[in-house]
């Protein structure tokens, strides 16, 4: 879908007392439903009345220069900060408040209304586990280490430039999973079987594939005019990799039109579906 370029961009402010990633993710999801261009401004760590007033003044100045009201996505939790922010003439979408209010009603107890609780992981077991997962994933990128594979939660397979590394890192950072990834190379296809080191870990294997035309475009930007990037070679490698994964009963998906977030969610869902019931 082509964005409508005949209308001026509406300003969208993403205001958070933390990193702003939660509000930004929601804003991106909501705004993607509209065939319009938006000018997004992320303002993280707005955690004092003084900072909130500066943001409010900035939004108000923007309103003075444009006819359209700005849109504000906010994850502020302190009522005193929200009351300052709401003085700006804008469409305010408070991400946290509706949910907190509903849960208060259900639990019959007040929320803490403290800043940054969702990001306070340092020093906790969860934080340590996530850091360990990140280190493991980096060490096992692109088949560079065969050690301790029994500790891996997932082992990703696929031809070169199919998206294994960014998906592995996303799974480690966002979900705390230990992920190894292995490239399937022409030598594997000539032998007709998986790299031997992976045979005992088939229950952890998940494959990524891709449209050969798209793969050729990606590779050509890295090695222009090479056999590695040629469409003929990409078609061969993708076909051989998919046949090998089918032969070994390995679930795989195409990364062609999917974001890393979508790929990762699908992988986790598939693994949960395959896990034995308690």
Secondary structure as GFF3:
##gff-version 3
##sequence-region A 1 278
A	DSSP	beta_strand	10	15	.	.	.	ID=ss1
A	DSSP	alpha_helix	21	31	.	.	.	ID=ss2
A	DSSP	beta_strand	38	43	.	.	.	ID=ss3
A	DSSP	alpha_helix	49	65	.	.	.	ID=ss4
A	DSSP	beta_strand	70	74	.	.	.	ID=ss5
A	DSSP	alpha_helix	79	85	.	.	.	ID=ss6
A	DSSP	beta_strand	90	94	.	.	.	ID=ss7
A	DSSP	alpha_helix	97	107	.	.	.	ID=ss8
A	DSSP	three_ten_helix	117	119	.	.	.	ID=ss9
A	DSSP	alpha_helix	125	139	.	.	.	ID=ss10
A	DSSP	three_ten_helix	141	143	.	.	.	ID=ss11
A	DSSP	three_ten_helix	149	151	.	.	.	ID=ss12
A	DSSP	beta_strand	154	158	.	.	.	ID=ss13
A	DSSP	alpha_helix	164	175	.	.	.	ID=ss14
A	DSSP	beta_strand	179	183	.	.	.	ID=ss15
A	DSSP	alpha_helix	186	191	.	.	.	ID=ss16
A	DSSP	three_ten_helix	196	204	.	.	.	ID=ss17
A	DSSP	beta_strand	205	209	.	.	.	ID=ss18
A	DSSP	alpha_helix	212	222	.	.	.	ID=ss19
A	DSSP	three_ten_helix	227	229	.	.	.	ID=ss20
A	DSSP	alpha_helix	231	247	.	.	.	ID=ss21
A	DSSP	beta_strand	252	254	.	.	.	ID=ss22
A	DSSP	alpha_helix	260	274	.	.	.	ID=ss23
###
